[in-house]
Amino acid sequence: MGAKRITPEEIEKMILLYDKLGTYAAVAREIKRSPDSVAKYIKKSKQHDNIAIALASSVRKNAV
């Protein structure tokens, strides 16, 4: 039997805890998940944030 799936709510919690605690290991201990899983989801989230920022910036430049 594998680990239970990580929910969108857990990912939100990971992100908030990472901003507060500063390390993947600390977040992992807090939510009882592996540091590798925490890192994977936080990095994926940050990548999506960066894409959204770049897209918004591009749209603003083209609107001017």
C-alpha positions in Angstrom: 0.0 0.0 0.0 1.5 3.4 -1.1 1.2 6.8 0.6 -2.0 8.6 0.3 -2.3 11.2 -2.4 -1.3 14.8 -1.7 -4.4 17.0 -2.0 -4.5 20.6 -3.3 -5.2 21.7 0.3 -2.0 20.0 1.5 0.0 21.8 -1.2 -1.4 25.1 -0.1 -0.4 24.2 3.5 3.1 23.2 2.3 3.6 26.6 0.6 2.4 28.5 3.6 4.6 26.5 6.0 7.6 26.8 3.7 7.2 30.6 3.7 7.1 30.4 7.5 9.6 27.7 8.3 12.0 28.1 5.4 13.1 24.5 4.8 11.6 21.5 3.1 12.6 19.3 6.0 10.8 21.4 8.5 7.6 21.4 6.4 7.9 17.7 5.9 8.1 17.1 9.7 5.1 19.3 10.3 2.8 17.6 7.8 4.3 14.1 8.1 5.4 13.8 4.4 8.8 13.2 2.9 11.1 16.2 2.3 11.4 15.1 -1.4 7.6 15.3 -1.8 7.4 18.7 -0.2 10.3 20.0 -2.4 8.6 18.7 -5.5 5.3 20.4 -4.9 6.8 23.7 -3.7 9.2 23.9 -6.7 6.3 23.1 -9.0 4.2 25.8 -7.4 7.0 28.4 -7.6 7.5 27.5 -11.3 3.8 28.2 -12.0 4.0 31.5 -10.1 7.0 32.6 -12.3 5.2 31.7 -15.5 2.1 33.6 -14.4 4.3 36.7 -13.5 6.0 36.5 -16.9 2.7 36.2 -18.7 1.2 39.1 -16.9 4.3 41.2 -17.6 4.1 40.3 -21.3 0.4 41.2 -21.5 1.1 44.6 -19.8 3.9 45.4 -22.2 1.8 44.5 -25.2 -1.1 46.6 -23.9 1.0 49.8 -23.8 
